[in-house]
Amino acid sequence: MEIIVCIKQVPESTEVKINPQTKTLVRESVKGIINPFDMYAIEEALRLKEKLGGKVTALSMGPPQAEESLREAISLGVDEAILLSDKSFAGADTLATAYTLAQAIKRISQFDLIICGKQTMDGDTAQVGPSLAEKLGIPHVAYVRKINEVKTDSIILEQMVEEGYRRIKMSLPGLITVVKEINEPRLPSLRGKMRAKSVEILIWGVNDFNIEKEKVGLEGSPTQVIKIFAPQRRKKGEILQGDIDSQVEQLVNKLKESRVI
Ligand SMILES: Cc1cc2nc3c(=O)[nH]c(=O)nc-3n(C[C@H](O)[C@H](O)[C@H](O)COP(=O)(O)OP(=O)(O)OC[C@H]3O[C@@H](n4cnc5c(N)ncnc54)[C@H](O)[C@@H]3O)c2cc1C
């Protein structure tokens, strides 16, 4: 089975600087880690490979430092890793991110299943997985908590929904996004760590695959973050005491004091 797992490097802490012009995160300003949900995506890909054979390729779009996260993925058992890194990819919103990943996957071409995490820790829109599937014209199921059965042209899944779960049959090639209930991520082996040190990480820039420049990065992003700020803490609420009449009187007085009425 040919599996592509999409992983994003996210800032380890919230102490990340914001570029005042583009209002995008200055990712180089803090240490990056593999997005937590993507650790479950990697683990599920490795378990499928161990059961069915095949190859796992990790794909990431990010700044040059994202190579570290791809090396970590290799240390866990991923076979190959590709970093999409170019100044023109910077500042991408989810549409431009999905487009760039889709164009890279068209160059990879051979795949049966793409596995994404449910969402990232920084943008946390949960939009990239489904958008990527649309861009590739393949079916997708989001919030997958279990893979029940894999056949050559279809897969039986359990999708997490509010009331419990749904059992779904999806044809392959297809894309899934996974939740934390799907497995328990492994730790890297010594052999894996050794291999991660020496393996070549492919780095693709804007001229290495078929890209329309106006569809990537900030230029290709209809969504622009115009302001990022921490939500203001609201004053603690107050519980009015006494009988109903007295509570109503207290409330009217407070509304008058605050000139709401
Ligand atoms: C605070 C903040 C708010 C933002 N708000 C918006 C917004 O409202 N709308 C918008 O369009 N953009 C927004 N962005 C930009 C958005 O974060 C980026 O476009 C990002 O690359 C993808 O979106 P996401 O982080 O929400 O990913 P999600 O859709 O949450 O990611 C889901 C999965 O897709 C895969 N994936 C995501 N990004 C990558 C990548 N770069 N490389 C490989 N795989 C990946 C991973 O498997 C991940 O688990 C915001 C960014 C920040 C920091």
The ligand as an ORCA input file, in Angstrom:
! r2SCAN-3c Opt
* xyz 0 1
  C      -3.743     31.860     14.379
  C      -3.946     31.460     12.933
  C      -5.206     31.555     12.374
  C      -5.399     31.173     11.035
  N      -6.656     31.253     10.517
  C      -6.859     30.864      9.231
  C      -8.168     30.894      8.659
  O      -9.135     31.260      9.314
  N      -8.316     30.506      7.377
  C      -7.264     30.093      6.615
  O      -7.465     29.737      5.459
  N      -6.003     30.040      7.119
  C      -5.803     30.413      8.396
  N      -4.546     30.360      8.928
  C      -3.445     29.897      8.080
  C      -3.388     28.368      8.196
  O      -2.955     28.036      9.461
  C      -2.391     27.828      7.190
  O      -2.950     27.916      5.951
  C      -1.972     26.382      7.425
  O      -0.913     26.042      6.583
  C      -3.032     25.354      7.189
  O      -4.131     25.497      7.981
  P      -4.296     24.853      9.437
  O      -3.075     25.137     10.221
  O      -5.569     25.329      9.959
  O      -4.356     23.302      9.143
  P      -5.534     22.236      9.438
  O      -6.546     22.285      8.363
  O      -6.027     22.364     10.846
  O      -4.612     20.909      9.284
  C      -5.194     19.659      9.148
  C      -4.134     18.682      8.675
  O      -3.676     19.052      7.357
  C      -2.285     18.749      7.213
  N      -1.543     20.016      7.023
  C      -1.893     21.281      7.391
  N      -0.922     22.171      7.058
  C       0.063     21.440      6.463
  C       1.343     21.766      5.912
  N       1.780     23.023      5.908
  N       2.105     20.751      5.407
  C       1.650     19.456      5.416
  N       0.440     19.069      5.934
  C      -0.329     20.048      6.444
  C      -1.862     18.056      8.522
  O      -2.070     16.661      8.406
  C      -2.873     18.643      9.529
  O      -3.085     17.830     10.663
  C      -4.312     30.717     10.256
  C      -3.043     30.619     10.834
  C      -2.854     30.981     12.151
  C      -1.496     30.833     12.750
*
